[in-house]
Amino acid sequence: MNDVLERCVALAGVFAPLSIATIGGGQAIIADVQRQVVDVHHWMTAAQFVNTFAIARMAPGPGSLLATLIGWQVAGIGGAVTATIALFGPTAFLVYGVAHLWRRHPEARWALALEAGLRPVAAGMILATVYVLMRGLDGGWWARGVAVVSTVLVLRTRINVLLLLAAGATLLVAVASFAP
Amino acid sequence: MNTPQPAAPPSTLDLFVAFSLVGLTSFGGGLSGRMMVEFVQRRRWIDEEAFLNGLALSQALPGVNVANLSIWIGYRLRGLRGAFASFCGMIVPSAAVIVLLGVLFAHLTQFPVTHAALAGAAAAAIGLSLAMAVTTVQRLRRRAFPYVVTVLTFLAVAWLQWSIVWIVLGGGCISVAVEYLRLRREARGGGG
């Protein structure tokens, strides 16, 4: 029981600081989440982390609920609740405060500067996320090929995301069954 | 401007249910688009300009964009309680589903085929992230500075493995300050 409590405290320590580092969408922080969950705390292997990422992507709602799933895997329901509150809570207060202050018109120049200034940082962080996930990905060149084809399909078509994930899964299962 | 407003604003329960439904029926991103269709066009709870202001703010501020946007819309419609109801509607039901999926897959991992399937799904999901990275890079200002910031951020996170909290606080502040000064200079230069 003490162990669970310790893990919950550690989960809060991982996700609460990342709350304010979440810029340009939840994808940006995943490289750092992986570093802390796999390399620092050794809660799971790199391959298990990629699997967790895949399961989170099959679920509905915000992609950042990956934190909830990691919390559950690390410390059960208490961990799920802790990680969710830690990641979503701090910025919720911040946004509420700003919504309250900027009820009428957001301060245009600051909003523009924030967006334009944080976007390149977010781009670098999302690229790092892709790099880290690719490194942990099992399935060799077949899997990397699926990632590249999936990127092109997402950019060029309006393919359904669940269909895309199911197609990737089916292909790798087929490869594993026929070419062991 | 001409969007007809409903007679009474939605109750906090309405907000919770509506945000839950949008959350539970959205997969793999695109949530802000869904919210715009649902709350601006279909239910007509807020007008488009207010929505787009909130969207810009949600993307500019730190935090998960859709959570930020839910708080913004909920606050405008029902104050503090509305913000709380909308936020919980967006997060809690989907969080419950993700834990159920986790339970399901914890049972499925005893079959070797599950591992191959998850690797394939992960590969396709990485494609979603890479597509998002490409879109974000395409939307950078066509100047050297933003690209240099992107490359340095990538190297600091992926190679040096620095904590992103410090990268965002340090690099983000410098980058925002540079953009702020540029906007101010442009406003003056343009006679504005």
Interface residues (C-beta under 8 A of the other chain):
Chain A: P17 L18 S19 I20 A21 T22 I23 G24 G25 G26 Q27 A28 I29 I30 A31 D32 R35 D39 V50 N51 F53 A54 I55 A56 R57 M58 A59 P60 G61 P62 G63 S64 L65 T68 L69 W72 Q73 I77 A80 T84 L87 F88 P90 T91 A92 L94 V95 Y96 V98 A99 H100 W102 R103 H105 P106 R109 W110 A111 L112 A113 L114 E115 A116 G117 L118 R119 P120 V121 A122 A123 G124 M125 I126 L127 A128 T129 V130 Y131 V132 L133 M134 L137 D138 G139 A143 R144 G145 V146 A147 V148 V149 S150 T151 V152 L153 V154 L155 N160 V161 L162 L164 L165 A166 A167 G168 A169 T170 L171 L172 V173 V175 A176 S177
Chain B: G23 L24 T25 S26 F27 G28 G29 L31 N53 G54 A56 L57 S58 Q59 A60 L61 P62 G63 V64 N65 V66 A67 N68 I71 W72 Y75 R76 L80 A83 F87 M90 I91 P93 S94 A95 V97 I98 V99 L101 G102 F105 T109 P112 V113 H115 A116 A117 L118 A119 G120 A121 A122 A123 A124 A125 I126 G127 L128 S129 L130 A131 M132 A133 V134 T135 T136 V137 R139 L140 R141 F145 P146 Y147 V149 T150 V151 L152 T153 F154 L155 A156 V157 A158 Q161 S163 I164 V165 I167 V168 L169 G171 G172 S175 V176 A177 V178 E179 Y180 L183 R184 A187
